[in-house]
Amino acid sequence: MKSNEPSRTALMMARQRAAHQVLDHGSILYDPFAMKILREDEKDVLQFANKHPLASIGRLFATARSRIAEDALSRAVEGGVRQIVILGAGLDTFALRNPHVAREIRIYEVDHPATQAWKLERLAEAQIAVPAWLILVPVDFERGELGERLVAAGFQQNSPAFFTWLGVVPYLTPDAIGGTLGYISSIQNSEVVFDYMEPPEAFSEELKQIEKARAEQLANMGERSDSRFEPAGIAAILGSHGFCDLEDIDFQEIRSRFGGGVQGLAPGHAGLHVVHAKHSSGSTIHVPYASPCRVVFPDKKPLEGCCFRDTQLWNRICVADARTEYAAIQNAGQAHTSAISCEEPFFWDDSENEAFSSLRTIGRSAHERWVTLRVMRVLGIDCGTEITGFGVVETDEESRNPRLICRAFGAIRLPKQKTMPQRLKQVFDDLNAAINEWRPDVVAVEEVFYSVNAKSALKLGQVRGVALLAIATAGLPLAEYAPLKIKSSVVGYGLAAKEQVQFMVARLLELDAPPDPPDAADALAVAICHIHTAQTLALQETRR
């Protein structure tokens, strides 16, 4: 948006909410202030709502995402949360409809200064007073000043908070999105509800054309709409910031749950999602793999529904040595015990203990209440005829937050003056050296792709063959991933540019700068893709 003008998208969303009141009688979200704050005639709202046969889909999503957010917000308030932050508030009216006045909640509306000034004008024209519990916080998300401005407005960073972030993510840069999620995750026991869009391929054909036209229209108005993610990419980004209890509601589910409340709802599939995620401080362990560590759940809450790398441990974690647990299982017939308790998570490694091996079988058959953990080191390789990149990534075995650690990255540069056999020998020798130095558990390589240039494809195939030979010589397991899969896992979009891959690799690995050359970033991306994939497979295995 232009720095001195209010957001045009905020106006469009306000019209969608107002149209829902007029056409659908507020069946999904009743809002008596929607028409008042809009300051437009009913006939103009109806003209907007009937402008296109598929406009009803936008009306459904605009109101459903607010309903999902406000339902989750109410549950959070019931659980004790007293700070509500509405990011990109626009003409949102929740503060005017506040059903939690008796709970003495504080609502912080965060938006661009020009948009907030415009909203205040609308409220004044409608003779609607700003409620005492509402605090307006002017922020430019692209400048990374969210935390500073909120604290200045009275926000308590050491207290739980609920954030809604609707209709904003598609219009921000990846850096701004990551910065905002980073701040939210720094708040103890925070929750966030936001929406995002998939790439155009996820939309039905007619909706795809409408979305393209809308993006062009926004670009002409100075508001970009270019951040697109696939579900796996969003999960990876949230996981990198320590969020757990992730619920990703796609458009099909939204249509199923709320579609009956929209008059004349048009057919069509949209790549639209609403996400609800929680970040619990001090009570979350992020478990990447299966291995000889034991975690025991002292209460009776089931493991189902927890992401394997985002497993939430409820209350305290009880950890005992294998023999004590083994006895407890024999006596009680269940895989949890209160033998030895600790306030902080503790991991005990006893891979050689015979009693632990017995416990593995009995624990799984008795109650499915335990899960084993493992740290994995992955060597990623990006083969090239001029530069072959490599990178070593592993998971943090000590941190309670979900961290990926970059152990090394580099590039094998193949001088053009060398013959092809000499180049291939250099690749083999240098990869062998990297394998011997870093001793990975597994090597991940990009799958072969098809090229219109047969000569280039043949040369690349030779380099790739030598890399596979080095892996086989070392006796290491091999994993191969398609380029689309790698980009989707790291960036969230299978057609992402190299610069986007570099940016997300740097963020996921907490590097000070994007890896250079890009071939090294690509290699690290292959390793990260394997880690994300292995976590998903491990989760599926534990649920069988």
VOGU-3710 file (C-alpha; in Angstrom, 3 decimals, decimal comma):
1> mksnepsrta> 0,000/0,000/0,000  1,053/3,614/-0,475  2,561/5,179/2,640  0,098/8,061/2,806  -3,095/6,195/1,867  -5,282/3,687/3,760  -5,307/0,065/2,695  -7,598/-0,710/-0,261  -7,767/-4,363/0,775  -9,069/-3,306/4,193
11> lmmarqraah> -11,939/-1,552/2,430  -12,713/-4,620/0,302  -12,779/-6,874/3,379  -15,070/-4,444/5,184  -17,439/-4,575/2,203  -17,394/-8,391/2,323  -18,365/-8,379/6,012  -21,096/-5,792/5,378  -22,459/-7,792/2,423  -22,657/-10,835/4,684
21> qvldhgsily> -24,935/-8,922/7,041  -27,189/-7,741/4,195  -27,362/-10,904/2,094  -26,763/-13,659/4,638  -28,160/-11,918/7,743  -24,918/-12,479/9,648  -25,433/-16,237/9,769  -21,688/-16,939/10,123  -20,638/-13,805/11,997  -23,210/-11,333/13,266
31> dpfamkilre> -21,784/-7,816/13,128  -24,161/-4,898/13,838  -21,337/-2,407/13,210  -20,302/-3,670/9,755  -22,580/-1,350/7,792  -22,186/1,568/10,193  -18,396/1,727/10,014  -18,363/1,201/6,249  -20,406/4,363/5,687  -21,803/3,154/2,356
41> dekdvlqfan> -25,379/2,683/1,125  -26,869/-0,796/1,142  -27,368/-0,660/-2,629  -23,636/-0,013/-3,113  -22,784/-2,977/-0,897  -25,159/-5,211/-2,858  -23,663/-4,012/-6,124  -20,211/-4,959/-4,795  -21,437/-8,378/-3,609  -23,088/-9,179/-6,961
51> khplasigrl> -20,305/-7,801/-9,140  -19,135/-11,301/-10,082  -20,875/-14,711/-9,835  -17,976/-16,039/-7,734  -17,942/-13,104/-5,296  -19,812/-15,256/-2,778  -16,630/-17,325/-2,270  -14,764/-14,244/-1,086  -17,654/-13,383/1,232  -17,560/-16,883/2,706
61> fatarsriae> -13,835/-16,824/3,368  -13,769/-13,283/4,779  -16,454/-14,052/7,353  -15,432/-17,648/8,106  -11,848/-16,742/8,939  -13,096/-14,055/11,368  -15,460/-16,568/12,964  -12,663/-19,145/13,332  -10,382/-16,525/14,871  -12,995/-15,202/17,288
71> dalsravegg> -14,021/-18,701/18,407  -10,384/-19,514/19,172  -9,998/-16,131/20,866  -12,954/-16,847/23,144  -11,415/-20,157/24,196  -8,150/-18,377/24,956  -9,926/-15,766/27,087  -11,711/-18,548/28,971  -8,261/-20,010/29,605  -6,988/-16,775/31,140
81> vrqivilgag> -5,609/-14,703/28,259  -6,271/-10,992/28,729  -4,280/-9,432/25,872  -5,678/-9,501/22,335  -3,623/-8,193/19,421  -5,326/-7,658/16,046  -2,611/-7,330/13,420  -3,702/-5,523/10,267  -7,015/-4,590/11,878  -8,354/-2,426/9,046
91> ldtfalrnph> -12,055/-1,759/9,760  -12,365/-4,762/12,071  -15,163/-4,326/14,620  -14,353/-6,973/17,224  -13,385/-4,327/19,777  -16,809/-2,705/19,308  -18,588/-6,053/19,704  -16,357/-7,212/22,560  -18,228/-10,042/24,371  -15,551/-10,245/27,085
101> vareiriyev> -15,953/-6,868/28,767  -16,396/-8,511/32,162  -13,008/-10,239/31,731  -11,289/-6,841/31,434  -9,360/-7,752/28,329  -7,193/-5,231/26,492  -7,393/-5,131/22,703  -4,482/-3,764/20,679  -5,306/-2,938/17,069  -2,142/-2,809/14,993
111> dhpatqawkl> -2,138/-1,298/11,507  -0,496/1,208/9,197  -0,864/4,796/10,503  -2,804/5,942/7,411  -5,279/3,082/7,742  -5,818/3,776/11,443  -6,424/7,486/10,804  -8,979/6,516/8,147  -10,712/4,168/10,587  -10,947/6,864/13,241
121> erlaeaqiav> -12,567/9,160/10,675  -15,127/6,472/9,861  -15,892/5,926/13,539  -16,323/9,671/14,113  -18,638/10,004/11,103  -20,721/7,107/12,403  -20,716/8,613/15,899  -19,207/5,462/17,354  -16,992/6,048/20,376  -13,630/4,290/20,702
131> pawlilvpvd> -14,066/1,884/23,660  -11,819/2,208/26,685  -10,345/-1,291/26,225  -9,118/-0,549/22,678  -5,560/0,710/22,083  -4,528/1,718/18,577  -0,905/0,904/17,700  0,446/2,358/14,417  3,035/-0,006/12,871  4,674/-0,590/9,508
141> fergelgerl> 5,178/-4,384/9,415  7,942/-4,120/6,838  10,090/-2,082/9,250  10,093/-4,697/12,008  8,909/-2,323/14,723  5,985/-4,404/16,054  7,397/-5,294/19,471  8,714/-1,848/20,242  5,417/-0,165/19,353  3,288/-2,660/21,291
151> vaagfqqnsp> 5,359/-2,290/24,459  5,159/1,479/24,172  1,365/1,126/24,048  1,304/-0,876/27,306  1,517/-4,444/25,984  2,956/-6,863/28,565  5,477/-9,141/26,836  5,742/-11,462/29,834  1,993/-12,244/29,814  0,053/-14,576/27,464
161> afftwlgvvp> -1,495/-13,029/24,371  -3,748/-13,980/21,479  -2,947/-12,604/18,023  -5,248/-12,456/15,013  -3,559/-11,748/11,688  -6,192/-11,909/8,984  -5,859/-10,764/5,389  -2,269/-9,625/5,857  0,224/-12,440/5,135  -0,262/-12,498/1,315
171> yltpdaiggt> 0,731/-8,818/1,152  3,956/-9,056/3,179  7,473/-10,024/2,200  8,866/-13,321/3,589  11,165/-11,284/5,838  8,243/-9,377/7,369  6,250/-12,584/7,822  9,161/-14,298/9,562  9,824/-11,267/11,740  6,218/-11,079/12,903
181> lgyissiqns> 6,048/-14,802/13,686  9,352/-14,480/15,505  7,949/-11,766/17,729  4,716/-13,650/18,427  6,699/-16,758/19,375  8,711/-14,703/21,878  5,546/-14,116/23,932  4,956/-16,693/26,637  2,007/-18,998/25,812  0,980/-17,076/22,714
191> evvfdymepp> -1,543/-18,098/20,059  -2,078/-16,822/16,541  -4,751/-17,239/13,875  -3,828/-16,142/10,360  -4,694/-16,953/6,781  -2,554/-17,648/3,747  -2,882/-18,469/0,061  -1,466/-21,361/-1,925  0,119/-20,881/-5,375  -2,333/-20,323/-8,262
201> eafseelkqi> -2,272/-24,017/-9,193  -4,409/-24,764/-6,112  -7,354/-22,702/-7,436  -10,017/-23,962/-9,824  -9,599/-22,496/-13,312  -12,140/-19,665/-13,122  -11,032/-18,644/-9,629  -7,427/-18,739/-10,819  -8,222/-16,122/-13,449  -10,092/-13,969/-10,928
211> ekaraeqlan> -7,194/-14,155/-8,472  -4,758/-13,180/-11,224  -6,892/-10,170/-12,158  -7,229/-9,188/-8,496  -3,459/-9,354/-7,983  -2,930/-7,140/-11,034  -5,528/-4,684/-9,761  -3,829/-4,512/-6,365  -0,447/-4,008/-8,010  -1,855/-1,029/-9,905
221> mgersdsrfe> -3,065/0,374/-6,591  0,383/-0,085/-5,058  -0,478/-3,152/-2,943  1,397/-6,306/-3,851  -0,010/-9,781/-3,315  2,870/-12,153/-3,926  3,512/-14,319/-0,847  2,188/-17,797/-1,556  2,790/-20,945/0,462  2,016/-24,629/0,325
231> pagiaailgs> 0,789/-26,262/3,574  4,068/-28,120/4,134  5,963/-24,860/3,814  3,765/-23,070/6,338  4,186/-25,979/8,780  7,955/-25,772/8,356  8,029/-22,009/8,944  5,852/-22,286/12,050  7,949/-25,191/13,314  11,106/-23,120/12,878
241> hgfcdledid> 9,595/-20,562/15,280  8,555/-23,163/17,862  4,798/-23,225/17,256  2,918/-26,382/18,163  -0,710/-27,575/18,136  -1,001/-26,507/14,530  -4,472/-26,574/12,928  -4,546/-25,795/9,203  -8,116/-25,418/7,902  -8,334/-25,540/4,112
251> fqeirsrfgg> -11,064/-24,065/1,938  -12,829/-27,402/1,483  -13,332/-27,679/5,238  -14,392/-24,030/5,462  -17,003/-24,616/2,762  -18,217/-27,719/4,588  -18,485/-25,956/7,959  -19,802/-22,540/6,929  -20,923/-22,745/3,302  -24,561/-23,208/4,247
261> gvqglapgha> -24,564/-19,705/5,717  -23,827/-17,952/2,407  -26,676/-17,280/0,020  -26,079/-18,590/-3,497  -22,574/-19,878/-2,773  -20,800/-20,501/-6,078  -18,897/-23,711/-6,851  -15,131/-23,710/-7,124  -12,013/-24,557/-5,156  -9,731/-21,910/-3,696
271> glhvvhakhs> -6,251/-22,417/-2,275  -7,147/-20,510/0,895  -6,285/-21,593/4,430  -6,806/-20,448/8,020  -4,191/-21,518/10,566  -4,430/-21,630/14,355  -1,096/-22,228/16,088  0,104/-22,108/19,676  3,509/-21,455/21,187  3,837/-22,784/24,738
281> sgstihvpya> 6,811/-21,679/26,764  8,475/-24,197/29,085  6,072/-27,043/28,326  6,994/-28,029/24,798  9,556/-30,461/23,493  10,191/-30,714/19,790  11,085/-34,283/18,950  12,567/-34,979/15,582  13,353/-38,691/15,411  13,115/-42,135/16,926
291> spcrvvfpdk> 16,140/-43,307/18,956  17,279/-44,475/22,379  15,951/-41,654/24,557  12,914/-42,034/26,770  10,155/-39,530/27,480  7,316/-40,528/29,791  3,975/-38,722/29,930  2,909/-38,477/33,582  -0,715/-37,622/32,904  -3,216/-39,452/30,734
301> kplegccfrd> -3,442/-37,159/27,745  -2,970/-39,049/24,474  -0,167/-38,523/21,997  -2,567/-38,390/19,054  -2,864/-34,984/17,440  0,653/-33,839/18,289  3,129/-33,176/15,533  6,101/-35,492/16,044  8,594/-32,664/15,901  6,238/-30,501/18,001
311> tqlwnricva> 5,219/-32,923/20,721  3,699/-31,096/23,651  4,393/-32,566/27,053  1,566/-31,707/29,416  2,368/-30,615/32,985  5,699/-31,989/34,215  7,822/-34,592/32,482  8,770/-37,657/34,486  11,959/-39,392/33,475  13,214/-42,549/35,155
321> darteyaaiq> 15,963/-45,005/34,413  14,887/-47,978/32,355  14,777/-50,499/35,182  12,502/-48,311/37,300  10,169/-47,722/34,377  10,269/-51,384/33,464  9,141/-52,287/36,965  6,436/-49,647/36,908  5,047/-51,030/33,665  5,097/-54,581/34,972
331> nagqahtsai> 3,276/-53,547/38,123  0,815/-50,996/36,727  0,436/-52,148/33,145  0,850/-48,650/31,742  3,653/-46,669/30,189  3,745/-43,722/32,546  5,258/-43,379/35,999  5,993/-40,823/38,663  9,250/-42,425/39,749  11,500/-39,428/39,217
341> sceepffwdd> 10,111/-36,049/38,233  11,726/-32,853/37,076  10,430/-29,401/36,278  12,534/-29,118/33,141  12,675/-31,641/30,287  15,507/-34,134/30,686  16,693/-36,722/28,204  18,414/-39,897/29,267  20,424/-41,904/26,735  20,814/-45,593/27,525
351> seneafsslr> 21,084/-47,335/24,180  23,134/-50,164/25,650  20,807/-50,901/28,561  19,233/-54,332/28,302  16,237/-53,325/30,405  15,573/-50,473/27,977  15,240/-52,971/25,117  12,652/-54,904/27,094  10,833/-51,712/27,960  10,573/-50,792/24,275
361> tigrsaherw> 8,356/-53,780/23,512  6,265/-53,690/26,687  5,756/-49,927/26,578  4,487/-49,982/23,006  2,102/-52,855/23,549  0,906/-51,664/26,946  -0,192/-48,123/26,262  1,525/-46,360/23,304  2,357/-43,572/25,744  6,015/-43,100/24,938
371> vtlrvmrvlg> 8,074/-41,915/22,047  11,800/-42,265/21,391  14,027/-39,532/20,086  17,021/-39,268/17,828  19,390/-36,643/16,507  20,194/-36,982/12,813  22,986/-35,454/10,744  22,256/-35,078/7,033  24,636/-34,277/4,194  22,843/-32,534/1,327
381> idcgteitgf> 24,380/-32,458/-2,147  23,447/-30,234/-5,079  25,192/-31,583/-8,171  26,427/-29,230/-10,897  28,809/-29,375/-13,830  30,649/-26,233/-12,715  29,846/-26,017/-8,989  28,636/-28,859/-6,772  27,288/-27,590/-3,465  27,213/-29,488/-0,180
391> gvvetdeesr> 25,805/-28,758/3,253  25,586/-30,537/6,611  22,492/-30,046/8,798  21,500/-31,707/12,042  18,891/-31,243/14,740  19,726/-29,749/18,127  19,797/-32,498/20,744  19,870/-30,124/23,719  17,582/-27,230/22,849  13,924/-27,397/23,879
401> nprlicrafg> 13,045/-25,371/20,800  12,875/-26,895/17,323  16,253/-25,951/15,904  18,119/-27,039/12,841  21,882/-26,510/13,039  24,114/-25,869/10,062  27,389/-27,682/10,703  29,046/-26,838/7,411  28,450/-25,830/3,827  30,613/-25,215/0,825
411> airlpkqktm> 31,107/-25,645/-2,893  33,273/-27,859/-5,050  34,329/-25,635/-7,919  35,294/-27,453/-11,109  37,744/-25,444/-13,248  36,896/-25,369/-16,926  40,495/-26,010/-17,897  40,317/-29,491/-16,387  39,160/-32,433/-18,435  35,860/-34,098/-17,566
421> pqrlkqvfdd> 37,549/-37,139/-15,984  39,619/-34,805/-13,803  36,510/-32,916/-12,738  34,702/-36,117/-11,822  37,692/-37,287/-9,756  37,694/-33,953/-7,899  33,989/-34,319/-7,079  34,551/-37,869/-5,827  37,586/-36,953/-3,704  36,058/-33,805/-2,196
431> lnaainewrp> 32,752/-35,518/-1,344  34,661/-38,397/0,258  36,578/-35,843/2,343  33,329/-34,165/3,441  31,783/-37,519/4,351  34,836/-38,555/6,384  34,984/-35,197/8,178  31,313/-34,813/9,062  30,195/-38,474/9,254  26,544/-37,978/8,303
441> dvvaveevfy> 23,829/-40,517/9,076  22,290/-40,128/5,639  22,962/-38,301/2,394  20,202/-36,477/0,502  20,511/-35,652/-3,194  18,254/-33,887/-5,656  16,565/-36,291/-8,047  17,597/-36,317/-11,680  15,605/-33,889/-13,807  14,932/-33,739/-17,521
451> svnaksalkl> 16,653/-31,168/-19,727  16,023/-30,086/-23,281  19,808/-29,882/-23,713  20,958/-33,494/-24,000  24,650/-32,627/-23,706  24,170/-30,676/-20,464  21,963/-33,396/-19,021  24,596/-36,040/-19,825  27,370/-34,069/-18,094  25,205/-33,461/-15,046
461> gqvrgvalla> 24,322/-37,151/-14,953  28,028/-38,000/-14,857  28,607/-35,693/-11,871  25,565/-37,128/-10,115  26,773/-40,674/-10,771  30,136/-39,929/-9,175  28,347/-38,424/-6,144  26,234/-41,568/-5,791  29,385/-43,671/-6,031  30,972/-41,716/-3,172
471> iataglplae> 27,849/-42,263/-1,057  27,777/-45,995/-1,831  31,506/-46,326/-1,129  30,942/-44,856/2,332  28,061/-47,285/2,937  25,603/-44,501/3,707  21,846/-44,554/3,036  20,664/-42,339/0,187  17,525/-40,208/-0,059  16,464/-38,492/-3,276
481> yaplkikssv> 13,979/-35,638/-3,652  12,472/-33,864/-6,630  13,270/-30,132/-7,000  9,587/-29,208/-6,463  9,498/-31,235/-3,254  12,643/-29,553/-1,918  11,402/-26,026/-2,582  7,960/-26,810/-1,173  9,486/-28,180/2,024  11,778/-25,209/2,582
491> vgyglaakeq> 9,987/-22,224/1,045  6,409/-23,476/0,819  6,258/-22,984/-2,945  7,551/-25,495/-5,474  8,423/-22,829/-8,066  10,311/-20,533/-5,685  13,281/-18,554/-7,020  16,836/-19,231/-5,862  16,822/-16,022/-3,821  13,764/-17,241/-1,892
501> vqfmvarlle> 15,471/-20,582/-1,199  18,576/-18,796/0,065  16,480/-16,544/2,303  14,490/-19,386/3,892  17,551/-21,586/4,358  19,245/-18,741/6,228  16,159/-18,228/8,391  15,583/-21,911/9,173  19,240/-22,413/10,085  19,516/-19,062/11,909
511> ldappdppda> 22,417/-17,897/9,731  23,567/-14,294/9,714  23,445/-14,149/5,919  22,101/-16,313/3,085  24,561/-19,102/2,152  26,804/-18,294/-0,789  27,149/-19,535/-3,454  23,510/-20,449/-4,171  24,631/-24,034/-4,867  25,533/-24,399/-1,179
521> adalavaich> 22,116/-23,017/-0,187  20,481/-25,553/-2,498  22,450/-28,357/-0,849  21,377/-27,218/2,607  17,793/-27,072/1,315  18,033/-30,730/0,240  19,207/-31,670/3,751  16,412/-29,667/5,391  13,868/-31,316/3,079  15,053/-34,745/4,222
531> ihtaqtlalq> 14,736/-33,762/7,878  11,193/-32,471/7,403  10,228/-35,578/5,429  11,787/-37,951/7,947  9,875/-36,266/10,759  6,569/-36,788/8,943  7,351/-40,442/8,208  8,340/-40,993/11,842  5,035/-39,563/12,990  3,107/-41,801/10,610
541> etrr> 5,022/-44,823/11,876  4,280/-44,067/15,545  0,533/-43,800/14,797  0,257/-47,211/13,149
//
